[in-house]
Amino acid sequence: MTNLGGVAASAAPLLDIRPSRERIRAVRRGTAPLVAVAAAGAVVRGVVFGSHAHDAALWTVLLVLAGGGLLAAAALVSWRLRTLRIVVTETACGQTTMLGALRLWPRASLARVVSVVVRYSGASVPSPQWLFLDAEGNGLMLLNPRVWQPGDLEALTTMLGVTVEELAARPVKVVELRRQLPRVVPWWQAHTVLLGGLAAVVLIAALVPFAR
């Protein structure tokens, strides 16, 4: 993806949109059950082991890994929605990174916008995605239409002069999407369950000696 950061400083944006406030509030409300689960785990630890804290070392490790991981993931999603913007100028378009830096690509490089519902590994609910592609099939930008107001998405496609094409009438597994568009889906994204499992095994193996 081309980074035309200088464009942002020299050209006033014709369009500058942010995620739906309702979506951001929904994500924040969704963190409440995660906090409750982590708190319940701490209560169970206290009730079961009582004053014998040294016997609960492994439980504590698992609680920190599971509860901490869930809370961290929720916090990252909330942060991403707060920093996310899509900007269109006279000659460029792009979105912000996790840290809020604007990454732009030339509008002339946009060839098509594809809509697809993706089944990511380990996810119970498919995720709709819009893929902004150049003529060679490289990914320029990706967005989840559920995050944005319909009016903002209509303004974006109108300004870019594109129509959204439906890639498939059914949800597509991320591995299958990688076969169709290898330059859009990286290898690690198609094997998140495998990588997550390996990471969990390494972490548990590293922490088990401290739980004895």
Residue pairs with C-beta under 8 A, 6 or more apart in sequence:
1 94
1 103
1 105
1 138
1 139
1 140
1 141
2 104
2 105
2 106
2 109
3 103
3 104
4 92
4 94
4 103
4 104
4 105
4 106
5 101
5 102
5 103
5 104
7 89
7 91
7 92
7 104
8 87
8 89
8 92
8 102
8 104
11 89
11 90
11 91
11 92
12 89
13 87
13 88
13 89
14 88
14 89
14 90
14 159
15 86
15 87
15 88
15 155
15 156
15 159
16 85
16 86
16 87
16 88
17 85
17 86
17 148
17 149
17 152
17 155
17 156
18 84
18 85
19 81
19 84
19 147
19 148
20 147
20 148
20 149
23 81
23 146
23 147
23 148
24 78
24 81
24 82
27 74
27 77
27 78
27 81
28 78
30 74
31 71
31 74
31 75
31 78
34 67
34 70
34 71
34 74
35 71
37 67
37 70
38 63
38 67
38 68
38 70
38 71
41 63
41 66
41 67
42 63
45 56
45 59
45 60
45 63
48 56
48 59
49 55
49 56
49 59
57 210
57 211
57 212
58 208
58 211
60 211
61 204
61 207
61 208
61 210
61 211
65 200
65 203
65 204
65 207
76 98
79 98
80 98
81 147
83 96
83 97
83 98
83 99
83 100
84 95
84 96
84 147
85 95
85 96
85 102
86 93
86 94
86 95
86 141
86 143
86 156
87 93
87 94
87 95
87 96
87 102
87 104
88 107
88 156
88 159
88 160
89 104
91 106
91 107
91 108
92 104
92 105
92 106
92 107
93 104
93 105
93 107
93 110
93 132
93 140
93 141
93 160
94 102
94 103
94 104
94 105
94 140
94 141
95 102
95 103
95 141
95 143
96 102
96 103
97 103
105 140
105 141
107 160
109 134
109 135
109 140
110 132
110 133
110 134
110 140
110 160
110 162
111 133
111 134
111 135
112 133
112 162
112 165
113 130
113 131
113 132
113 133
113 157
113 160
113 162
113 163
113 164
113 165
114 130
114 131
114 133
114 164
114 165
114 166
114 167
114 181
115 128
115 129
115 130
115 131
115 145
115 164
115 165
115 166
115 167
116 128
116 129
116 131
116 166
116 167
116 168
116 172
116 177
117 126
117 127
117 128
117 129
117 168
117 170
117 171
117 172
118 126
118 127
118 128
118 129
118 171
118 172
118 173
118 174
118 177
119 126
119 127
119 171
119 172
119 173
119 174
120 126
120 127
120 174
120 189
120 192
121 173
121 174
121 175
121 190
121 191
121 192
121 193
121 194
122 192
122 193
122 196
126 171
127 144
128 144
128 145
128 146
129 142
129 143
129 144
129 145
130 142
130 143
130 144
130 145
130 164
131 139
131 142
131 167
131 181
131 184
132 139
132 140
132 141
132 142
132 143
133 139
133 140
133 181
133 184
134 140
136 183
137 181
137 182
137 183
137 184
138 183
138 184
139 181
139 183
139 184
142 184
145 153
157 163
157 164
167 180
172 180
174 185
174 189
174 190
175 190
175 191
177 184
177 185
177 190
178 184
178 185
178 187
178 189
178 190
188 195
